[in-house]
Amino acid sequence: MAIATILFNYIYWTFGFLRMGTTGMVAQAIGRKDNQSAILIGLQHGILALILGLAILIFQQPLQILGFAILSATPEVKTSGVDFYNALIWGAPATLINFVLIGWFLGQTQSSKVQNKSIFRGNVYFQLSILPLSDAYSSRRLRTFTPRLKKDRLSFKCCQTLPGALLSLSVGEN
């Protein structure tokens, strides 16, 4: 998984201009009090992100071959990485559109919406990652797991805030 994650970090941050460019252009439009331009910029950049995301999907095989050739690994690690890559690649359009949304909200000085979205996403990721560990696949186990976590207030607060706080660090103005 780590090798595929590194590959996706390279791929996605190649398109980091979507977030930063959207932030700057929307901020300029808001500074001119031109809300229509801010909306239009968001739509244009969203369409560009969608097109680029679809291009990543179209060229997923060459990207995979090139990426795994550059990032050498043992055959077992490569096999697991390819499986993870094949699952994760389908999120490319949504990830790039997310870059635009983050830039659009930051350009409008609505960073609290970005933070709330990141906290929510972090909580979802956390909950999904602990389900297999807690053996909570049965509905009975799932119903009893969350209240037990809520009783332990410190761990519940950490579960709520830590992933979101870590994700919000990546959203800040770099």
Salt bridges, closest charged atoms under 4 A:
none
